[in-house]
Amino acid sequence: MNKIIFEKIRFINITLNDLPEILKKNGLFLFPSAPGLASIKKQINYYNSLKQADYVFFDSSFFVLLLRIFKNIKCHRFSGYTFFKFFLKYLSTKKKTSIFLIDPKIKFSNNNKKLIKNTGVKSKNINNYIAPIYNPDNLKDLKLLKLLKKNRPKIILINIGGGTQEVLGLYLKKNLKFKCKIICTGAAISFFTKDQAPINDFIDKNYIGWLVRFLRNPITFGSRLIYAFKLIKIVINGKVKNVSQ
């Protein structure tokens, strides 16, 4: 395992074999998308959340490809789907853990809670919260902080949109005094509840998740895909450093 520092963002270059050791740690876990990384020059709070995260994964196959082409750096893509599939197995071995879900809608929240419960985690140890529509430029949620300080979960799982969830994750990291994992995987949980595009092992392994999501919702994901091309210039001009662990 090594770190790739790109524009002061510390990405961890890992394989699945490294994940059990990483999940022993606490902190902020982020999986930035290509459109998200393309916005770092404009979305300052989002950029700061990436720089201050404890673990940033190579979720974007497009970003990994660009690093290889323009910087001659080979990275292991580690998608949110791959992480979450392992994470569900991890929960099945941690049945006494406590988890707090932050979701965008009631329907999703109910399905997410059911999925977590099916791993063996007891219902009393699963709490959920429907997030309001946040402004990433001025994000505060005192109600959420109060609930988290009361519940003191071991794991906080944020399942809202990219660009906002990362800012929320950093906000929680700065304002919570107890140790926990804050994991921002966005839609990844919905691949398993079937609330989002039907991603599976084949689709994820062959890097075509973006295509499946585009075909399911071309208006939303079409604009995101176009925006992602801005990342090319950022990678070409960006500073990259390979740091051995």
C-alpha positions in Angstrom: 0.0 0.0 0.0 1.2 3.5 -0.8 -0.1 7.0 -1.1 -0.5 9.1 -4.2 -0.7 12.8 -3.3 -2.6 14.7 -6.0 -3.0 18.4 -5.5 -2.5 17.9 -1.8 -5.2 15.2 -1.6 -3.7 12.0 -0.1 -5.2 9.0 -2.0 -4.5 5.5 -0.7 -3.4 3.0 -3.4 -4.7 -0.3 -2.1 -6.1 -3.7 -3.1 -8.9 -5.6 -1.4 -6.3 -7.4 0.8 -5.4 -4.1 2.5 -9.0 -3.2 3.4 -9.4 -5.3 6.6 -6.5 -3.5 8.2 -7.9 -0.1 7.1 -11.3 -0.8 8.6 -9.7 -1.2 12.0 -9.0 2.6 11.9 -11.4 5.5 12.6 -11.6 8.7 10.6 -13.2 10.1 7.4 -13.4 7.8 4.4 -14.1 9.4 1.0 -14.6 8.1 -2.6 -14.5 11.1 -4.9 -16.0 10.8 -8.4 -14.5 12.1 -11.6 -17.0 15.0 -11.7 -16.2 15.8 -8.1 -12.5 15.9 -8.7 -13.1 18.1 -11.7 -14.7 20.6 -9.4 -11.9 21.1 -6.9 -10.8 24.4 -8.3 -14.2 25.9 -7.8 -15.8 24.0 -4.9 -13.4 25.0 -2.1 -15.3 23.3 0.8 -15.4 20.1 -1.2 -11.7 20.3 -2.0 -10.9 21.0 1.7 -12.9 17.9 2.7 -10.8 15.8 0.4 -7.5 17.3 1.7 -8.5 16.7 5.3 -9.9 13.2 5.0 -8.1 10.3 6.5 -8.7 7.8 3.7 -9.4 8.9 0.1 -9.9 6.0 -2.4 -9.4 5.7 -6.1 -13.1 5.3 -6.9 -12.9 6.9 -10.4 -11.7 4.7 -13.2 -11.4 7.8 -15.4 -9.1 9.5 -12.9 -7.0 6.3 -12.6 -6.7 6.3 -16.4 -5.7 9.9 -16.6 -3.0 9.4 -14.0 -1.5 6.6 -16.0 -1.6 8.5 -19.3 -0.4 11.9 -18.2 1.6 11.2 -15.1 2.8 7.6 -15.7 1.4 6.6 -12.3 -0.3 3.2 -11.9 -3.0 3.0 -9.3 -5.5 0.4 -8.2 -9.0 1.5 -8.7 -11.1 0.8 -5.6 -14.7 1.6 -6.2 -17.4 2.4 -3.7 -19.2 -0.7 -4.9 -16.2 -2.9 -4.1 -15.8 -1.3 -0.7 -19.5 -1.6 0.2 -19.6 -5.3 -0.8 -16.8 -6.0 1.6 -18.2 -3.6 4.2 -21.4 -5.7 4.4 -19.3 -8.8 5.1 -17.4 -6.8 7.7 -20.6 -5.8 9.5 -21.6 -9.5 9.6 -18.6 -10.1 11.8 -19.3 -7.0 13.9 -22.9 -7.7 14.9 -22.7 -5.7 18.1 -21.5 -2.5 16.4 -23.6 0.6 16.2 -24.3 2.3 12.9 -25.9 5.6 12.0 -27.3 6.1 8.5 -27.7 9.5 6.9 -30.0 9.2 3.9 -31.7 11.5 1.4 -35.2 10.0 1.5 -37.5 7.9 3.7 -37.8 5.1 1.1 -34.1 4.8 0.8 -33.6 5.0 4.5 -36.0 2.1 5.2 -34.3 0.0 2.6 -30.9 0.9 3.8 -31.8 0.0 7.4 -33.2 -3.3 6.2 -30.0 -4.1 4.3 -27.8 -3.4 7.4 -30.1 -5.4 9.6 -29.7 -8.4 7.3 -26.0 -8.5 8.1 -26.9 -9.4 11.7 -26.5 -6.0 13.3 -29.3 -5.6 15.8 -32.1 -3.1 15.0 -31.6 -1.2 18.3 -28.0 -0.5 17.1 -29.1 1.0 13.8 -30.3 4.6 13.7 -31.2 6.7 10.7 -31.6 10.3 9.8 -33.2 12.0 6.8 -30.8 14.8 5.7 -32.2 18.2 4.7 -31.0 19.8 1.5 -27.7 21.2 2.5 -25.8 24.1 1.1 -22.2 22.9 0.8 -20.9 26.5 1.0 -22.4 27.0 4.5 -23.2 23.5 5.9 -24.4 23.2 9.5 -26.8 20.7 11.1 -27.1 21.1 14.9 -29.9 18.6 15.1 -27.8 15.9 13.5 -24.9 16.7 15.8 -27.2 16.4 18.8 -28.4 13.0 17.7 -24.9 11.7 17.0 -23.6 12.9 20.4 -26.5 11.1 22.0 -26.1 7.8 20.1 -22.3 7.8 19.8 -22.2 5.3 16.9 -19.1 3.4 15.9 -19.9 3.9 12.2 -21.6 6.9 10.5 -22.6 6.0 6.9 -23.5 9.0 4.7 -25.5 8.1 1.7 -26.3 11.5 0.1 -25.0 13.1 -3.1 -21.4 13.6 -3.9 -20.1 17.1 -3.4 -22.2 17.5 -0.3 -21.6 14.3 1.6 -17.9 14.9 1.8 -18.4 18.4 3.2 -20.9 17.0 5.7 -18.3 14.3 6.6 -15.7 16.8 7.4 -18.2 18.9 9.4 -18.9 15.9 11.6 -15.3 15.0 11.9 -14.5 18.4 13.3 -17.5 18.6 15.6 -17.7 15.1 17.1 -15.4 14.4 20.0 -15.8 10.6 20.1 -13.9 8.2 17.8 -15.8 6.6 14.9 -15.7 5.8 11.2 -17.4 8.4 8.9 -17.9 6.7 5.6 -19.2 8.6 2.5 -20.1 6.1 -0.2 -23.1 8.0 -1.6 -25.2 5.8 -3.9 -23.1 2.6 -3.3 -25.5 1.3 -0.7 -28.3 1.7 -3.3 -26.6 -0.6 -5.7 -27.3 -3.4 -3.1 -30.9 -2.3 -2.2 -31.7 -1.8 -5.9 -32.8 1.8 -5.4 -30.2 2.9 -7.9 -28.8 1.4 -11.2 -28.3 -2.4 -11.0 -24.5 -2.5 -10.6 -23.0 -5.9 -10.2 -19.5 -7.5 -10.0 -19.2 -7.7 -13.8 -20.2 -4.1 -14.4 -17.9 -2.8 -11.7 -15.0 -5.0 -12.7 -15.2 -3.8 -16.3 -15.5 -0.1 -15.4 -18.9 0.4 -17.0 -20.9 1.5 -14.0 -21.0 5.0 -15.4 -22.7 3.7 -18.6 -25.4 1.8 -16.7 -26.1 4.8 -14.5 -26.2 7.0 -17.7 -28.7 4.7 -19.4 -30.9 4.7 -16.4 -30.9 8.5 -15.9 -29.3 10.1 -19.0 -30.3 13.7 -18.1 -28.7 13.7 -14.7 -25.6 11.6 -15.5 -25.1 13.0 -19.0 -24.3 16.4 -17.6 -22.0 14.9 -15.0 -20.1 12.9 -17.6 -19.6 16.0 -19.7 -18.3 17.9 -16.6 -15.9 15.1 -15.8 -13.8 15.9 -18.9 -12.7 19.1 -17.1 -10.6 16.7 -15.0 -8.2 16.1 -17.9 -6.8 19.6 -17.7 -6.6 19.4 -13.9 -4.6 16.2 -14.1 -2.2 17.5 -16.8 -1.4 20.6 -14.8 -1.7 19.1 -11.4 1.1 18.1 -9.0 1.4 14.4 -8.2 3.7 12.6 -5.8 4.0 8.9 -5.1 4.8 8.2 -1.4 5.7 4.8 -0.2 4.3 3.6 3.1 
